[in-house]
Amino acid sequence: MVVREDFPVDKQFIASPVKSAVDKFQLLPEFLKVRGLVKQHLDSFNYFVNIGIKKIVEANNRITASSDPNFYLKYTDVKIGTPSITADNVTDTLTPHICRLSDMTYAAPIMVNIEYVKKFCDQITIEKKENVVIGRMPIMLRSCCCVLYGKDEAELARLGECPLDPGGYFVVKGTEKVILIQEQLSKNRIIIDTDKKGCLNASVTSSTEATKSKTIILMDKGKIYLRLNAFVKDIPIMVVMKAMGMESDQEVVQMVGRDPKYGALLLPSIQECAGHGIYTQQQALEFLEKKVKKFSFSNPALEKEGRAMDTLRNVFIANVPVRQNNFRPKCIYVAVMMRRMMEAFLNKDAMDDKDYVGNKRLELSGQLISLLFEDLFKTMNSEARKSVDLQLAKVNRSVPVDIARYIVKDSITYGLERAISTGNWDLKRFRMHRKGMTQVLARLSFIATLGHMTKISPQFEKSRKVSGPRALQPSQWGMLCPCDTPEGEACGLVKNLALMTHVTTDDEEGPLISLCHSLGVEDLELLSAEEIHTPNSYLVIFNGLILGKHRQPKQFANALRKLRRSGKIGEFVSVYVNERQRCVYIASDGGRVCRPLVIADKGVSRIKEHHMKELMDGVRSFNDFLREGLIEYLDVNEENNALIALYEGEAEPETTHIEIEPFTILGVCAGLIPYPHHNQSPRNTYQCAMGKQAMGNVAYNQLCRMDTLLYLLVYPQRPLLTTRTIELVGYDKLGAGQNATVAVMSYSGYDIEDAIVMNKSSLDRGFGRCIVMKKLSAINQRYPNDTSDRIIRPQKVRSNAEKILDADGIAAPGEIIRPHDIYINKETPVNTRDKFTSPTGLPDSAYKSTRQTYKGPQGETAVVDRVALCSDKDNNLCIKFLIRHTRRPEVGDKFSSRHGQKGVCGTIIQQEDFPFSERGICPDLIMNPHGFPSRMTIGKMIELLGGKAGVSCGRFHYGSAFGEPSGHADKVEAISETLVRHGFSYNGKDFIYSGITGCPLQAYIFMGPIYYQKLKHMVLDKMHARARGPRVMLTRQPTEGRSRDGGLRLGEMERDCLIAYGASMLIFERLMLSSDPFEVQVCRVCGLLGYYNHKLKTGICSTCKSGDHISKMKLPYACKLLFQELQSMNVVPRLKLTEA
C-alpha cells in the first residue's frame, strides 16, 4: 500500500489492535448473496453443467463399431443451450412460469459436436456436425442455464417470477420438484466400527469413476480377516498381504508398528497363514483363486492373469490405484487399517462414530443428476453401437451407414424426466436403487418453500428404532439446525441446514497433491516399512489416499492454511491435524458441510471497523474478505483444531476464530422464533413444524399461479417483534400471520386445554380470514381414430346445474359455483377405436355426455376465480379452473403463536362482552394462563412485552437468538423502560374492566400484541359424519374415508370395550345391522348356503337339490363371502342351526 505524503497518517494508531467489538452483522446479507440457503443446490448444479457433464462426455467420447475398429463416432464438445421448446420446427424460448401453467418440463437441449466416419459403397469419409441435440436436460431455476439467472426485480416481474423465490428446484410436467439433499457416510475413508456380533472391523467404501466396492477388515477370535464381496468367504489377512507381494512376515509387522502389543495381536493371523502352508506370493494367489466367486461370463484376458490378481487390483480398496503392478501403496493402506483396528482393540476410545457430522457427506442435486446422466449417456452409446453393428453386418451396402443417425435423443430426455418426476433413481450400473429422492415443493407458505430447500434426507429408513442417529450431535453446531426436525418417526433423522452453512463441491486433486509434495511430504515409495510409524512423523492423508509422511505436521498444516487464506488454493480445502491417530487429513472432496468464521490473531479479530465501513459503502464484497484472509470456511473436522469464541469480548489469547453471529447456528424455520433461547427446547421444534403450515403469502406471483391447492391469508402482516433472520430471508415481505392483541386470562370456560376465545368484531374486521384456491382441470382428449371430445353450448332453457356455463360450454369466471354444478359441458365419442371416413362430422348420436360437475362440500359458496386454456404435450386442449373460497375463522380452526403454543378457537364472543383496558383497548384473543407454567415459553412473554413497546414507541424491536450481547435482541430491562415511558406498567400488565358487568377485574391482566399464525387445519376440511351412504361392491360394507363419504369404523378395540361392557345388542347393531346385513337360505341337512327362487317363492339348497329343509337367517354379507371363499378352496364350512 502506497501512502500519499500529503495525507497525514498516524501509523501507530492504525497498527494498534482495536479493543471495541465490531458489528459484523452486515457480513450475513453479503454471505447470503453468494452462498447459503439455496445456493448449494445452485452451485452443485452449475458445477455439473459447466464441468461435470464435460468430464462424463470426455470419459465416454468414442463409439467404435466392434466389427470394424476404423468405424467410429467421437464427441468433441458438449454444452447445454437455453431452455426452449421446438414444436412444428419453430423454437420458442421457455420461461418457468409458462411451464408451470401449461404442464411442460422446463428443460434445455444438450448439444454435442461430433465427428464421425460415414461409409458409402466402401468409401469412407470423415464428417463433422455441430450442435447435435442428444437430449433435453431439466434446468434448475436460477442456475446459470436458467432464463432468470442474473435478472433484476423488474425483469423477473416481466417473466412472471417472484424475486424472493429462491429457485433451486426443477419444473417437470408442470410440477415443481426438489431433489432433496441426501446424507451418506463419506466414501474412501477408514471407519472403525463393531458389527452385530461385536467384532471390531475397519471398513472402507471405495468409490472411483470405474468401480464402487466395500472392503471390510475384521477381527474374529483374535484373527484378522478380509471380507470382500468378490470372495466366497473371509480370507486371512496375511494371505492377502502375501498375494500382494509382501512375503516377509517381518515387514508386515514393521508396517503395522514395532510395538510388541501390535505384534502380539498379529501373531494368530501369521500362524493361521502358516497353517494353510502359504509362504510365497504364488501359493497365496493359488489359494485365493479357489475363493473367487465364479462369474458366468468369462474374460480371456482375466483368465491369463488370474481372477484373484484382478480382484486385488480393481475391487480390493479400489480407491488406492495400482500403477505398473506396484501393490505397495495398497499394502501400506491395509497396514494402516490394521493398526487403527488394533488401536481400537486396545483402547475403545479410538472407535469412529458413524453419526459424527465430519464422517458424513451430503449429496446434492448436481451429483445425483450427474450419476443419472452418466448412466443414460452410456446406455445411449451402447445402444448406438449395437445398431451400427447390426447395420454393418447386413450385406446391402448401397445404403450409406451413418452412425449419427443412431443417436436417439428420447432416451436421455425421458430418463431424466422420469427420474425427477417419480423420484426413483434406478441405476443398475452404479448399484443404486433409491426411492423418494425428489419431492413436490411445498407451497403452503414462503417459509415452507425455503425450509423444504434446506431439508436433508437421511440414509436409513425411518422404521428402525435406533437412538444413535437421532441424537443431537455436538458436531452439528453451526452446521445443522438443532431445532428443525420433525416429530414422530423421522425425529432426528431428517435434519435441516443452518443459516450460514455451505456444502462444498469437488476441487481438482492433482495440483493439491503436487503442492503437498513440494511442502515437504515424503513419498511412501521411498520409505521402508520401519519408517512409516517413526515417532516424530505424521502420515498425510488426502481425500482418503495416503500421500506420505511429514516430520513437522504443525508447520505443514499452517503453511497450507496460509496458502488457503491468501487464495492460492481453494477456499474449501480443509486441513486437520489428528493428534491421536498421528495423521494430517487434507480434504477437498464435495459434500462436506462448512461455514465461515472470522480469523483471530491471538484473540484479536482481523476484521476492523474500516473493513465493515467499506462493506457498508459497497466497495468491498464477501469474497474480498475471503481473499484477504479475514474470514475462512471451516468444516467439521477442522473446527476441532480451532478454538472459537462466541463474541469478540470473550476471546482469549489462544482463540483462533470468532463467530460472525451466534444466531446463525439456527436454520431458516427456527430463525422466525423471537427469543428462542428463552424457550424450552421442544417448543422451538414444534414451532419449526408448524411454521411450515401457517397460511400467508406464498410469493409475489401467487395470484398468477395455478396450483392444486393454495392457502392465502387475506391481510397478512409482518411481525412487530422481528428477528434478523426474518429480514435476511425476506419473511417480513411475505409474512404468514397477524399481530393480535392477546390478553392472558381465563374467560368463559371455553378456553380449557389451549383453546382460544376470539373477538367477533376482530373477525369481522378480517382477522384470520383466508382464501382457499383449488384447481380443477379437464382435457379435450383426441383418440386414436382421429375423433375427439367436444364441448357443446348449453341448452337455450338452462337447467339449474347449467347456470354457470358460458355460451361456449365452459364455466364463466366470477360465477358462484355450488355442488353438482356443471363446469364443463363435454361430450365423448362412443366409439374411439374404429376408423371413420370423416371423424369430425359425426352425428350427435355418436357422442355420449361426460360433463364434469363440481364436487365440493354443501353450504360453502365458492367462486370460479380464473379459467385458463392451454395445450398439453400431446397437443390436446387443456382447461383449468381455479375455484376460490373465502373462509373466516370458526370454532375449531387451529391457530398458533411462534412458540409452539397451538390451540383451536374455542368460542367466538361479541366485543360487547369482551374485557377492555382503561384506554379502551379490547383484545382480539384471550389465551388461558395455564399454557405458560408447564410449557415454559418465556420467549412468548418477552414477545408480548416487546410488541407492546414497539407499538407504543413506533420501532420494530428485535428478538434474535442469543442476540442480547451483540444488540440483535432487545433486553427486557430496556423494553420495560420504554413501556414505563409511555405510561404502561413495566411488567406489561393492564388495569382491565369486565365487559359484562363493567366493574374492574380483581387482577392486573398481562396484555399486548403477539404474532399469531393461522394454520392450514380448518374444521371445514375435517368435519365428517354420515347416516346412510355408499358401500363397497365386494363386501357391501360402508366405504372408508371422508373423501368417499365413508362410515365411521367401530374397530377391534371398540368391539372389545363393548364386549367387556356386555352391551350385546349394541354390538349386534353396530357390527351387522348398520353395516352389511344379509339374509341367507341355509340347508339344515348339509349346513351349506342355498338361494331363493323367486318363481317358486321358496329357498332351494343347491347341494341337496331340494327346498325342504331350508331356514332363513341373517348374516353379515362379509361372513357369507368368507364361507364362499373357503368353499372355493375346498374347505367346507357347515352351519349347524338351532331354533332361537
N, C-alpha and C positions, 0 to 999 in steps of 0.2 A: 504494500500500500504506500503510495507516494503522498507525503504530507506537503501541501502547498505552504509556502513560507508566510504568505500574507494572512494566513488563517491561524491564529494562535491556538495551540493545543496543549492542554495540561496532560502530558503523557502519564504522569504519576497517577492522576485521577482515573484515567481510562484503565490502567493496568490493575488497579486495586480491586479485590473481589467485592462484589455487591452483596450486601448482607440482606437487604429487603427482599421479600418474596415477589417474584414476577407473576403477574396474572397470565397463565399460559392458555387460558380458555380459547383464545382466538385460533389456536392450532387445530382445534377439533373441526370446525367447519371446513378449514383448509384440507385437513386429512380426508374428510368425507367427500371432498370433491374428487380426490384421486384414488382413494381406496375405501374399503369398509362397506358395510351393509350389503349391497347387491354387487359391488364392484368385483368381488372374487368370481362370481359367475361370469361376468363380462370379460375379465382378464383371462380366465381359463378358456372361454370360447374364442376370444381373439387370438390367443396363443395357438389354438388348434387351427384356426382359419389361416393364420399367417405362416406358421411354422410346421405344426403337426401334420397337416394334410400334405404338405410338400414332402415331408420325410416319408410318409406312407407311400406316396406315389413313386418317390425315388427308389425306395427299397424294392418295389414290385414293378419296375418300369419296363420290363420286357416280356412280351408274349412271344414264345418261339414254338413253331409247329414241331411236334415230336417226330414226324416222319422226315421233315426237311429242315435242318437247322438254319439254312440261309433265309428261311422264310420267317420274318419276324415283324413285330409292331413295337414301337418304342414310344413311351410317353416322355416328352421333353420338358413340359412345364404344366403346372396346374394352377388355376386361380378360381375364385368364386366371384360371380358377377353381382349385379344389383338385383334386388328382389323384383321379379317380373313374372308375367304370365303370358303364354303365347296361345292365342285362340284364333283359328282361321288365318294363320300366317301373319297375324298382327300382334306385335309385342307391346303390352301395356305395363307400365311400372305399377307395382303393388304398394299399397300402404297398409299398415297393420289394421287400421280401422275398417278398411274395405273388407279385409279378410275376416274380421270378426263378424261383420254384418252379413256377409254372403257365404259363410261357412267354407272358406277356402283355407289352404295352407300357405302361410307366409314363408315362401321359400325362394332361393336364388339358384340359378343354374351353376353347376360345377363344370368349368370349361378346361379342356386339356389341349395342348398342342401335341400332335403325333407325327411321327414319320414311320412309314411302313412300306413293305415290299408288295408290289402288285404283279400278278403273274397272268400273262395272256398269251396263249399259244406258245408256251415255253420261253416267252420274252419276259425278262424280269426288269421292272422299273421301280425306282425308289421315289415315293411321293411324300409330300408334306401337307398336313392340314392344320389350320389354326382354329382355336375356339370351338372345338367339337364338344357338344354338351353330352356328358356321360350320366347326368342325373341331376336331381334338384335337392339342395341341402336346406332343411328348415333353418331359418335365421332367428337368432336370439334378438329380441328387441333391445335397442340401444347399443348393440355391439357394433364393431367397426364396419360391418357389411350392411347395417340397417339404414333405412332411409332417414331415421330420426337422429342418426349419430351427429353430435356437434351442433344441433339446431338450437336456436334460442326460443324464448317463450312464444313469440308471435308466429314463428314458422311452425312450431308444434301445434299451436291452435289452428293454423290453417290446415294441417294434416288431420285434425280431429283428435289430437292426443292430449293427455293431461301432462303438464310439465312436472308435476310431482310424482307421476307414475314411475316406479323405479326401473322398469324394464327387467331383463334377466330371465324372461320366460319365452316360450315359443307359442305361436298361434298355429294349431294344427286342426284342420277341418272346422275352423271357426271357434274352437275352444282354446282357452289359454292353459298351457301345460307347463308345470315347473318340473325340472329334473332335480330332485332333492339331493342335498349333499350326502354322500354315503360315507359311513365311518368304517375304517378297516384297520386291522393290525398292520404295522408297517412291514414292507417287503425287504428282503435282503438283510435283515437284522437278526442277530442271535438272540433268542429269547429262552431263558431258563425257567422251567415250569415243572409241575408234577402232573402226571396223568391220573386217570381214575383210580388205578391201583396204588397210587402213592409213589411210583417210581420217578426218580428225577429224570428229566430229559432236556436236551438242548435242541431247539428246532429252528430251522431257517426256511422261510418261504421264499424261494428264489423266483424272480420274475425278470426275464430278459426279453428282448424283442423276439427271440426264437422260441424259447420254451418257458414253461412255468412248472415248478416242481416243489415238493416239500420234503426236506431232509430232516430226519429226526435221529439224534444220537441219544440212546437211553441207557441207564444203569439198571440192571436187573440182577438181584442177588450178588452184588459186588462186581459183576462182569459188565463190560461196556459193549453195546451192540449198535449196529446201524440199521435203521428201519427206512426202507425206501420202497415206493410203490412198484418199481420195476423189478424188485427181487421178491421171490416167493415168500421167504421168511427172513427173520432178523439175522444179520451177518455179524460175526465177531469183528470188532473194530480193527484189531491188529491184522486180520486177513486183508481188510480194505487198504490199510497202510502199506502192506507188502505188495498188494496188487498195483499200487500207485508207485512202486519203485523204492519204497523205504524198507529195505530188507533188514537193516540193523535195528534190533530192539533198543540198543543203547541210544541211538539217535532219536527214536520216538520219545524215550524217557527224557532226554535232554530238551526236546521240543516242548514237552508238557511242563517241564521245570525240574531242576535237580533236587529240589527239596524232597527229603525221604517220604514225607506224607503223601506227595503225589505219586512217587514211585510205588509205594505200598498199595495204593488204590489201583494202579495199572497192572500190578503183578498177576491177579487172577486172569485178566484178559490175555496176557502174554502166555500164561500156562495153557489156557484153552486153545490158543492158536497152535502151540507146540503139540498139544494133544491131538489136533487134527493132522499133524505131520506136515505142516506148511512152513517152509523156511525160505523159499525163493519167490520171486515175482511170478515165475511161470506156474509154480504149483498153486499160488493164490488165485491166478486167473482161471486155472482149470477148475478150482473149487467153486469160483463164482459163476463160471459158465453154466454149471448144473442148476444154479439157483435163479438164473434169469428167467422171467416169465417168457414163455414162447408165444410169438405172435403168428397169426395165420399167414400174413403176407411176409415173404422173405425178401431181403435186400441183399443181392450178391456181394456188394461192397462190404456190408457188415460182416457177412459170413467169413470173409477173408481175415478180418482183423479180430473178430470175436465180438459177441454181443456184450460181454462183460466190460470190455475196454470202452466200447461205445457208450454204455450206460454211465461208466465212471466219468467219461469225458463230458457228456452232454446233459445228463439228468442229475447226477450227484452234485450238490452245491453248484447249480448251473450258473450262479452269478459270478463265480470265480473263473475267468477264462483260462483255457489251456492253450498256450502258444508253442508251436513246434514240439509237441509231445512232452512239454515240461510240466510235470504234475506237482512240482514243489510248492507253488502257492496254495494248491488245494490241501496238501499235507499240513502246511502251517495253519491253514484255516481250521482244519479238523483238530489240530493240536490246541489251538486257542479255544475251540468249543469245548474240548475235553477238560482243559484247565478251568474254564468257567464253571463247568458242571461239578468238578471236584471241589472248587471253592465253595459252591453252594452246598455240597455234601458236608463239608467240614464246618460251614458257617451258614446257617439258614438265612441270614440277612442278605446274602448275595443273590437271592432269588429275584427274578424280574416280576414286575406287576403288570399284568396284561391290561389293567384298566387305567394305568398311568397315561395321561394325555400325550406325553412325549413318545410313547410307543404306538401311538395311533396316527393314521394318515386319513385325511379327508379327500374323498374322490369327488371332483367337481364335474359339472356337465361337460366341459371340454374333453376331459379324459374319457368319459363314458361314450360320448359321441364318436370320439376318435377310434375307440375299440370297435364300435358298431360299423363305422365307415370302413375300417380296415378289413373287417370280416366280409362286408358286402363287396368291396372292391376286389378282394382276392377271389371271391366266388364268381364275380362277373368275368374276371380274366380267365379263370379255368373253364367257364362255360364257352367263352370265345375260342379258347384253344381247342376244345372238343369239336366245336362246329367247323373250325378250319381243317382239323384233321379229317373229319368226315368228307369235307368238300374236296380235299386233296386226294383222298382215296378213290374218288369217283373217276371213271375213265374219261368222261366227257370234258375235254379241255377247251372246247370252243367258248365256254362261259369264263370270263375273267374271274380269277379268285382274288377277292379283295377283303383283307382282314377287317378293315374299318367298318364294313357293313355289320360285323357281328358284335359290335359294342352296343349292347342294349342299354338304354338309359332307364327303363322302367324298374329294373330290379333294385337299383340303389335308391331311387325315389321312393318306391313303395316300402322298401325295407326300413328306411329311416322314418318314414311317416308312420308305419305300423308300430314300430318300437316306441316312438314317443307318444303315440295316442293310446296304446294299450299299457305301456309301462313294463312290458316283458322284454328283457334282454336275453335272447336265447342264442348264444354264440357257442356252437359246439367246438369251434376251432380253439377257443380260449377256455373251454370247460366252464363257461359262465352261464348259469341259468338262474336269473333273478327276476322276481315278480315285483310289481308295485314300485318301480323306480320313479315313475312320474305321477304327479297328482294334478287335479284341476285346481288352478289358482283360486284361493279363497277370496271372494269379492264381497264379503259381508260388510267390511268396513276397511278404511285405508290401512289401519294398523294390522288387520288380519292379513292383508296382502303383504305388507312388509315383513310381518312375523313369519309368514309362510316361506319367504325367500331365504331366511336365515336358519331354517329348520334343518336339523341333522338327523338322518335316518340311521338307526342302529344296525349292527351286523347280525345280532341274534334275533330269533323270533320272540315275540312278546310273551308267549305262554310259559316259558321256562321260569320257574320260581328261583331266580338267582338274586342274591342280595348284593354281591360284589360290584357288578357293573352299575347297579342302580345308585350306589352311594355317591355322595358329593365328594369328588376328588379334590384334595388341596391344590393339585396342579391345574385345576380348571380356572384358578384365579386369574381374572383379566382376559381369559381366552373364551370361556363358555359361560353363559349366564347362569348364576346359581339359582335363580328363581323360576326361570321359564321352562317348565317341564310339565307334561300333562299329569292329571291324577289318574289313578286306576292302573290297568295292567301295563301301560307303557311308561309308568313313572320312572324317571331317572334314566331310561334308555334313550328316549327321544330328547335331544338337547337343542339348544339354540346358541348361535354365536353371540358374543358380547359386542358392544358398540364399536370398538376400535380394533377388532380382530381382522387380520388379513390371512388368506390362505395362499400359500406360495404356489408358483408354477415351476416346472423343471428349469434348471440352468444348465448351460453347457459344461460337461465334466472335464474335457481334455485340458483346457487352459489351466484349470484349478489344480489338476494333478501335476502338471509340469511346474506350476508355481510352488507347490508343496516341496517338490524335489529340490528346487533352487533355494528354498528356505531352510535346507539342511535335513530333510528326511532321508535317512539311509535306506536304500533299496533292499528289500528282503533277499533278492537274488544273491547279494554279496555277503550275506551274514551266514554264519554257521548256526546250527541248531542251538548251540550253547549260548550264543549271544542274544537270542531273541528276548529272553527274560532277564537280562542283566539288571541288577538292582537300580541303577541310576537312569534307566531309559524308559520311555513310554512308547507303546505302539501307537501308530497313527492310522485311524480307520476313517475312510472316506466313503460315505454312502454305502457302508457295509463291506467295502473292499479294504483289505489290509494293505496299505501303501508301503509301510516300512516302520522304522522306529526313529525316535528323536531323543537326543540326550538332554535337551533343555526345553521341556514341554511348555513351561510358562512363557518363556520368551517367544517360542514359536506361535503360541496362541495369541500373544499380544501383537506380534508382527502381523498376523492375519487380520486381527481386529483393526489395527491401524490402517491397513490397506482397504478394509471394508468401509471404514469411516471416511476415508478420503475418496471413496467412489471408484477405486481401481478394480475391485471385484464386486459381484452382485450384492445388493443391499440385504438379500435374504439368506446369504450363506451364514450358517451358524457354526461356531467353534465352541466346543465344550470339553473341558478337561475333567475326566472322571478319575478322582484320586484312588478310589477303592479298586477299580479294575485296571489302574495304571494305563489309561488309554487317553488319547486325544481324539474326539469324534468331530469330524467335519461333515456337515450335511448341506447338500444343495438340491435335494430332490423335491418334487412337488408334493402338495398336500399337507405340509406342516402348518400348524396354526402359529402365527406370530403377531406381536403387537409393538407399536412404537413406544419408546421410553426416552426421557431426556437424559443425556450423559452428564455425570457429575465428576468433577476432579476434586479429590479429597473432600468430598461433601459439598462442594460449591457448584451450583448448576451452571452449565455452559451457556444457557440462554439468558441474555441480559435484557434490560429494558429496551435498548435501542433496536435489538432484533425484533421484539414484539411490535415496536412502533413502525418499523419498516414493513412488517406483515400487515398491520392495520392500513398503512398507506398504499398497500398493493404493489410495492416494489419487490417483495420477497414472497416466494411460494413455499409450500411444504417441502417440495423436492430440494429447494435450496438449503433448507435446514438439514436434510439428509446429506447433501453433497458436502456441506461444510463441517460435518461431523458434530452437529449439535444434538441430533436425535439419531437413534438407530433402532432397527427392528430386532427383537429378541424372540426366539422360540422357546418352548417349554424347557428344553434341556439346558439352553444357555442361561435361562433365568436362574437355574440352580447355582451357577457360578457368580451370579450378581447379588449385590445387597441393595435392595430397592427401598427408598424412603417414600412414605405416602405423601407427605407435604415437604416443602423446601425447609421449613423451620425444624423438622425432625431429623434432618440429615446429620449423620455422624461423620467424623473424618474418614472412616473406611467405607462410607457409602459410595457405590459406583453409579447408581441410576436413581432418578426421581420420577414418580408417576406424573403423567401430564395432567390428568384429572381423575380422582378416585371414583367418580360415579360411572366411569366407562367400564367398570367391571360388570355392570348390568347390561342386558340386551335391550332391544327396542321396546318390547312389551313391558318389561319391568321398569323401563325408564319413564313411563307415564305416571307411575305412582308417586305422589308427593310424600316426602319424608318416609321413604320405605325403611330407613334404618331405625325408625321408632315403632315399627310394627313387629308382631310375632311372625316368624318367617313363613309358615304355611299360608298365611293370609295373602302375602305377596304372590305366592304361587297360584292361589285361587284367582287372584285378580288377573294374572297373566293369561289364564284360560278364558276368563270372562271378557277381558278387553277385546278379544277377537270376536265376541258375539254381540258387541254393542252396535246399535244402529247409529248411523250418522251419514257423513258424506263418503262416497266411495272414491270419486275422482272429479275433476272439473268437468269431464265429458260424460258424467253419469246419465244425463238425460238424453244423450245421443246413443247410448249403448242398448243392445237388445239382449239382455242376459236372461237366463231361465228364471232366475229369482233375484230380485233386488230389493233390499230394505233401505229406505231413506228416512231420515228424520226431517220433519218439516222446518223446524227452526233450530238447527244445531248451533252451539256456541263454543267459543274457546274457553278453556278452564280459567277461572280467576286466579287460582293458585297453580302456577305452572312450574315446569322443571326445565333444565337446559336441554335435556334430550328431546322434549316436546318441540322445542324450537328448531333443533338440529334436523329432526326427521320431517318436519312440516306438519305435525299433528295440529298445530294451532291454526293452520289454514283449512284443514279438513277435519274438524272435530267430530266427536261421536258422543255427544251428551249435552246436558244443560245445567246451568248453575241454579240449584234450587235452594231456597231458604228453608233450612231444616230446624225444627225445634225438637230437642231431645227431651221427651216427656212421655208419660203414659197417658193414653187418651182412648176412651170408648171401649176398651176391651177387644177391639178388632185388630189390635196390634201385637198379639201374642206371637211368639216364635218368629221374630223378624218381619212380621207383616208391617206394611206402611199405611198410614192413614193419609189420604190425599185430599187436597182442597179442590172443590168442584170448580171454583172460579178460575184457578190456575189452569185447569184442564180446558176450560172454555177459552182461555187466552192462548191456548196452543202448547201447553207444557206436555211433553212426551207424545205429541201427535206424530204419527209416522205414515209413510206411504209404502205399500207393498206392490211391486210390479211383477207380474207373471207373464211368461211368454207362451203363446200358443202358436203352432205352425201347421201349415198344410202344404202338400206338394201336388202340383198338377202333373201326374205321372204320365210318361209315354211308355207304350207297351211294345213288345217285340213285333207285333203285326202292324205297326205304324198307327194304331189307334191311340187316342189319348183321352184323359179325363177332360171334362168341360165344365165350365162354371156358367150357370144359367141365371138369368134375371128372375126375381121373384114374381109370383102371380100379381095380376092387377089388384085383385082384392086380397090384401095380405092377411095371412093367419097371424095369430098372436105371436108365434115363435119367430116369424119372419120380420118382425117390426124393425129390427136394427139394420137390415140389409140395405145397401145402396142399390142403385139401378143396375150395377154390374154384378150383383150377386155376392158381394163381399161386404162384411160389416163396415159401417162408416165410423171414422174416428169421432170421439166425443159423445157417442151414444151410451146410455146406461145399459149394461148387459146383465141379464138375470139368468138363473139356472134354467137349462133346457132351451135357451135361445139359440137359434141357428146363426153361426157367424160366417159360414161359407156354404153356399148352395151349390154343391158339387155333384156331378154325375159321372159314373164309371161305366165304360162299355161292358156288356155282359160277357162277350166273347173276346178274350185277349190273346188267343192262340192262333186261330186260323186266319189266313190272309184274306183281305177283302180287295175288291177291284178299286173302289175309291174309299179309303179309310176315313176321309174327312166327312163325306156326305152320308153318314149313316142315319137311318130313321130314328125318331125318338124312342121307338120300342126297343131299340138295341142297347139302350142305356138303362142302368138302374141307379136309383138315388143313393148317394153316400154322403149326405150332408153332415157337417160336423156341428155338434151342439156343445154349449158351454156347460161344464160340469163343476160348478162352484157350490159352496155351501148355501143353504137357504138363508135369506134375510140380509145378506150383505149387498150393498149396491156398488158394484164395480163398474168402471168406465173403460171403454175402448180408448186407449191413450194414443197409440200410433199403429198404423198399418204399413208394412214395408213389403215391397215386391222385389225379388231378385232371382237370378237363375243359379242353380247349384251346378256341381261339376259335371253332371250328365246333361246339362242344358235344359233341365226341367224348370218350369216356373215354380218358385217357392214363395209362399205368402206367410208373413209373420205378423202376428197380432200381439200388441203389448197391452195387457189388462192392468188397470191401475185401481187400487183400492186404498182409500184413506181411512185410517183407524185412529180412534182416540183411546187413551188408556182406559181399561175397565178393570173390574175386580178380578184378580187372578193374573194380571200381567206382571212380568218379572222386571224388577229394577235392581240396580246395584251401584254402590259408590265405587271409588277407585281403590278400595282397601279390602276387597273380597267380602264385603258385607252385602250379601244379596238378600232380597226379600220380595214377596209378592204384594201387590196392592190389596190391602185387607178390606178397606171400605172407602167410599168417597163421601165427604161430608160438605154441606153447604158452607160457604165462607162465613155466613152469619153466626154459625155455631163454633167457629174456629177461635182459639185463643189469639189475642193480639197484644203487641207490646205497647208501652206508653207512647211510643212515637207513632202508633197506629200501623205498625208493620205486622202483616199476617203471614205466617209461614206457608210454604207450598206443601211441605210434607211434615208429618210428625213421626219420629222414629222412637222406638221403645228403648229406654236407657239400659235394659238388660242385654243389649247387643254388645256393650263395651267390656264388662268385667272379665268374662271368660275369654274373650277374643283378643283382648289386649292390643287393639288397633289404636294406639295413641296418635299415630300419624293422622287419623281421621279428625281427632280433636284439634290438632295443630292446624289441619287444613281449614277447619271451621274458623278458627281464630284468624288465620292468615287471610282467608277470603273476606272476613268481616272488616279487617284492617284495610285490605285492598279496596273494597267498595267505598269505605269512608274517606280514604286519602287519595284515591284515583291512581294507584300504581299497582301493576301486577307484581305480586310477591312470588318468591321462588322457594321451592322445597326440594332441590336436587338431593340425591343420596349423598351422605357424608359431606354435605356442602357447607356446613357452618364455618369451619376454619377458613375456607377459601372464598367465602362470601357468595356462594351459589345457593345458600338456603338461609332464609331469614331466621334469626334466633327468636325464641318465644319472648324473651325479655323485650326485644325491640318491637315485636308485634304488640305486646301489651302496652308499651308506651304510646304507640300510635293510637290504640283504642282509647286510652285514657285521654289523650289529647283531643279526641273527637267526641268526648262526652259519654263513652261507654265504660262499662266496668272492665277492669284489667283482665278478668278471667272469662270474658265473653258471655257472662250471664245477663239476662234482661229481666226487668220487672214486668210481669205479664198478667193481663186480665182475662178472666174466663169469658168465652164468647156466649155462654148460655146464661149465666147469672149476672155477668158484668162486674162481679167482685174480683179484686186482685187474688191471684193464686197464693197459696201459703209458702211457696218456694220460689227462688230465682231460677229461671229456665235458661239453659245453655242453648243459644240460638244464633244461627248465622248461615252463610251460604256454603254449600258443599256441591261439588260437581257430581251429578248423578247420570248414570248411563241407562238407557232403555235397552234391554236385551231382546234377542230375536224370539224368545219363547213367549208366545202370546196364547191366551186361553182360547182364542177363536180357532187356532190351528190344532188345538189338542182336544177340545171338547168332543165327546163321543158317547152316544147312547143308542140303543135300538130295542124295538119290541120284536116285530117280525121283519124278515128281510131275506136277502139272497142266501142260497145254500149251495154247497159244493155238489157237483153232479155225482161223484163217485160214492161218497158216504152219506149224502143227504143231510149232513150236519151244517150248521151255520158257518159262513165264511169267517175268515180271521183278519183282523186289521181294520184300522179306521178308514183307509182309502177304499176298501171294498165294502164298507158299511157292515162290518162284521159283528159277531156276537161277543159277549164278554165270557171268557172261558173260566169255568169252575175247574181248577186244576187238581192234581193229586193231593196236594197238601190241604186244600179247602175241603176236598172229599173226606180226608182223614178227620178233619175237625168235625164235620157233620156226623160222621160215624161215631166219633167219641162222644158227641153231644146226644146221640140217639135220635136225631131228627130224621126218621126213616122216610116219611112221606115227602119231606122237603128234598131229600137227596134223590128220591124216585122222580120227583117232578123235574129237578134240575137236569139230571143225567139222562132222562128219557123223554118225558112228556114235552119239555120245552126244547128238546134238541132234535132227535130223529125217531119219533115213534113210528112203528110199522106193524101192520097186522099180518101174521103168517098163518098158514094152514099146516098143522103138524099131524103126522100119522101116529096114532097111539101104538100101532103094531111094530113098525120098524123104527120109529123115532126120527124119521127124516122129514125134510120140508116138502110140502106139496105146493099146489097152485089152486087158484079159484077159477072155476069155469063159469063164465058169465051166461052162457047159453043155458046150461043145466042149473044155474043158480046153486052150485054146490062145490065144495072143495074136493080135489082129487089128489091122491098120493101118486106121484109119477113112478115110484119104485114098485108099490103093490098093484098099480093099475086099477085101484078101486077107490070109491069115495065113502066107504062105510065107517071107517074108524078115524075120521078127521076131526081135530079140535082146532078152534081159533085161539091164538094167544097174541099178546102184544110183546114186542121185542124191539130193542134199538136196531135201526137199519144196519149200523156198523157191525152188530153182533151177527145178524143174518149173513152179512157179507163175509165175515170171518168163517162161518160154517161152510159157505160155498167155496171159499178159497182153500179151506182144509180138504174139502172133498176133491178139489181139482188136484190135490197132491196125494190122493189115495189114503187120506186119514178120514175115518167116518165118525163124525160127532153125532151121537144119538141123544135125542131129548126124551127124558122119562117124565111123564106128566102125572100130577095128582090133582084131584079136584080141589079148588080153592074154597 
